[in-house]
Amino acid sequence: MKIHIIGGGVIGLCSAWYLAQEGHEITVIDKTDLSDGTSHGNAGMVVPSHFVPLATPGVIAKGIRWMFDKRSPFFVKPRLNRELLQWIWQFYKACTPEMVDRAIPSLKHLNEWSRDLYREFATNPAFDFDLENKGLLMLYKDKKTAREEIEVAEKAHEMGLEAQLLSPTEVQQLETGVKVDVLGGVYYPEDDHLYPNTFMQQLVKELNGLGVKFKTGKSVVDINTSNGKVEKLLLSNGQTVPVEHLVLAGGSWSAQLLKKAGVKILLQDGKGYSMTYTSPTNRPSIPTILTEAKVAVTPMGSDLRIGGTLEISNFSEKIHKYRLEGILNSMPRYYPELTLPALDQKSVWQGYRPCTPDGLPYIGKSRKLKNLVVATGHAMMGMSMGPGTGKLVAQIMQDQPLGMEIDLFKVDRF
Ligand SMILES: Cc1cc2nc3c(=O)[nH]c(=O)nc-3n(C[C@H](O)[C@H](O)[C@H](O)COP(=O)(O)OP(=O)(O)OC[C@H]3O[C@@H](n4cnc5c(N)ncnc54)[C@H](O)[C@@H]3O)c2cc1C
């Protein structure tokens, strides 16, 4: 098959990888040069433990409180926009225990499958992307958060995932890198982490070796359809690209792209920031979420990356000084003796998580266009779920039996 893929993030490239293995002729189109993007500067956590979607009971009340705190980890840029209002309404409808319970098995399955596929990548001598199995620590400082995290840990047990409840002393025994000041934590030993920038670079190199073609630095500005099929793409340099089969993996930009083809999905950009410290003298040794602050802390190779904040920003490129402070100020509260060098604003990275209202990705064929497969909407777990999604895309395109049930990921569900 001759297949075009829009988007060279982790989802597009993993799809290219599994399709190229089957001998298909692949072209990846991306508006960037693929040296940086949301799939590069993220926190690199591969997290079967993250089986609970963003939309949960209680999250709206918390979100509203956070909206009034300029250093909080969540913000929606207020604007009167139909898609945003529809997204908020569907998000609200997804915040029920029934919807959460419905989503959990699929998220867990896709995350676990992907983690195993990353471990498979790591056995390939062409790949060395600092994949490590050190687990994930969820640290908390207050009683309310402790109750919430313990409830998730109980759910994890029910789902067959190992989760250990740790006292402050036990946390410190596990975290040997720095002093920790917390009320306790939950440890998920089955989670992995990796250096996303390295994985993405190596994937591009290996895909080139497999004969995958890249059209980079060119945006897809229009998608022409006829007779229920995508017919051609129009690129920003005026080039027209005829299409036999199309995978759309445009991350947060996917809704805008699909609109051009007459397909509607609800998707918002969840902007976040990260800072990477090169070989700091001391650092936490276990990937960790500082739960009250919603900050991710990941030792990557010899570096340390911290990241956080979710702003529904409408692709704003402005770096919010106060939200950045919110991330940085949380560090000494959990790690009182950790001193990190000051970074200037230029070294702050930002990326856009493709967020669906119900916290489930869109993976599958569109009902409207027979030669189109959509793969997007992985929000804060796109790195984690990349390989499993890529494998699903390859199976869908080749009409093979699927590695998992994907009914909940339907593209036309809203
Ligand atoms: C601060 C932060 C921390 C995170 N931490 C984690 C983590 O620890 N674990 C985890 O699993 N996930 C994490 N994520 C989420 C993860 O990074 C994303 O879910 C994932 O990268 C999305 O991948 P993608 O391929 O769908 O999108 P992207 O990586 O955004 O790729 C989409 C591509 O499409 C291209 N594109 C868009 N429009 C066009 C167009 N018109 N023409 C041509 N090309 C186009 C873009 O240039 C881009 O390269 C984090 C995100 C952030 C922001």
The ligand as a MOL file (V3000), in Angstrom:
LIG
                    3D

  0  0  0     0  0            999 V3000
M  V30 BEGIN CTAB
M  V30 COUNTS 53 58 0 0 0
M  V30 BEGIN ATOM
M  V30 1 C 4.8600 18.9410 29.7010 0
M  V30 2 C 4.4140 17.6400 29.0870 0
M  V30 3 C 4.7710 16.4400 29.7060 0
M  V30 4 C 4.3320 15.2250 29.1530 0
M  V30 5 N 4.7370 14.0570 29.7410 0
M  V30 6 C 4.3530 12.8670 29.2250 0
M  V30 7 C 4.7900 11.6490 29.8100 0
M  V30 8 O 5.5570 11.6350 30.7720 0
M  V30 9 N 4.3290 10.4800 29.2750 0
M  V30 10 C 3.4790 10.4710 28.2110 0
M  V30 11 O 3.0690 9.3840 27.8040 0
M  V30 12 N 3.0820 11.6140 27.6030 0
M  V30 13 C 3.4990 12.8090 28.0840 0
M  V30 14 N 3.0850 13.9750 27.5030 0
M  V30 15 C 2.1140 13.9010 26.3870 0
M  V30 16 C 2.7910 13.5290 25.0750 0
M  V30 17 O 3.9270 14.3330 24.8880 0
M  V30 18 C 1.8030 13.6850 23.9140 0
M  V30 19 O 0.6050 12.9990 24.1950 0
M  V30 20 C 2.3760 13.1260 22.6230 0
M  V30 21 O 3.6420 13.6580 22.3690 0
M  V30 22 C 1.4380 13.4010 21.4500 0
M  V30 23 O 2.0230 12.8230 20.3080 0
M  V30 24 P 1.3900 13.0490 18.8800 0
M  V30 25 O 2.2250 12.3160 17.9170 0
M  V30 26 O -0.0750 12.7440 18.9390 0
M  V30 27 O 1.4680 14.6200 18.6430 0
M  V30 28 P 2.7260 15.5540 18.3190 0
M  V30 29 O 3.9470 15.0720 18.9540 0
M  V30 30 O 2.2780 16.9520 18.5890 0
M  V30 31 O 2.9010 15.3480 16.7710 0
M  V30 32 C 1.9970 15.8890 15.8370 0
M  V30 33 C 2.8000 16.3500 14.6360 0
M  V30 34 O 1.8840 16.8030 13.6220 0
M  V30 35 C 2.5010 17.8740 12.9700 0
M  V30 36 N 1.4620 18.6920 12.3190 0
M  V30 37 C 0.4200 19.3070 12.9050 0
M  V30 38 N -0.3080 19.9790 11.9970 0
M  V30 39 C 0.2870 19.7870 10.7940 0
M  V30 40 C 0.0180 20.2330 9.4770 0
M  V30 41 N -1.0260 21.0260 9.2140 0
M  V30 42 N 0.8400 19.8460 8.4970 0
M  V30 43 C 1.9200 19.0510 8.7480 0
M  V30 44 N 2.2240 18.6040 9.9970 0
M  V30 45 C 1.4220 18.9630 10.9960 0
M  V30 46 C 3.2090 18.6460 14.0820 0
M  V30 47 O 4.2520 19.4550 13.5720 0
M  V30 48 C 3.7220 17.5120 14.9590 0
M  V30 49 O 5.0600 17.1660 14.6670 0
M  V30 50 C 3.5050 15.2120 27.9920 0
M  V30 51 C 3.1950 16.4090 27.3590 0
M  V30 52 C 3.6290 17.6240 27.8870 0
M  V30 53 C 3.2780 18.8940 27.1880 0
M  V30 END ATOM
M  V30 BEGIN BOND
M  V30 1 1 1 2
M  V30 2 1 2 3
M  V30 3 2 2 52
M  V30 4 2 3 4
M  V30 5 1 4 5
M  V30 6 1 4 50
M  V30 7 2 5 6
M  V30 8 1 6 7
M  V30 9 1 6 13
M  V30 10 2 7 8
M  V30 11 1 7 9
M  V30 12 1 9 10
M  V30 13 2 10 11
M  V30 14 1 10 12
M  V30 15 2 12 13
M  V30 16 1 13 14
M  V30 17 1 14 15
M  V30 18 1 14 50
M  V30 19 1 15 16
M  V30 20 1 16 17
M  V30 21 1 16 18
M  V30 22 1 18 19
M  V30 23 1 18 20
M  V30 24 1 20 21
M  V30 25 1 20 22
M  V30 26 1 22 23
M  V30 27 1 23 24
M  V30 28 2 24 25
M  V30 29 1 24 26
M  V30 30 1 24 27
M  V30 31 1 27 28
M  V30 32 2 28 29
M  V30 33 1 28 30
M  V30 34 1 28 31
M  V30 35 1 31 32
M  V30 36 1 32 33
M  V30 37 1 33 34
M  V30 38 1 33 48
M  V30 39 1 34 35
M  V30 40 1 35 36
M  V30 41 1 35 46
M  V30 42 1 36 37
M  V30 43 1 36 45
M  V30 44 2 37 38
M  V30 45 1 38 39
M  V30 46 1 39 40
M  V30 47 2 39 45
M  V30 48 1 40 41
M  V30 49 2 40 42
M  V30 50 1 42 43
M  V30 51 2 43 44
M  V30 52 1 44 45
M  V30 53 1 46 47
M  V30 54 1 46 48
M  V30 55 1 48 49
M  V30 56 2 50 51
M  V30 57 1 51 52
M  V30 58 1 52 53
M  V30 END BOND
M  V30 END CTAB
M  END
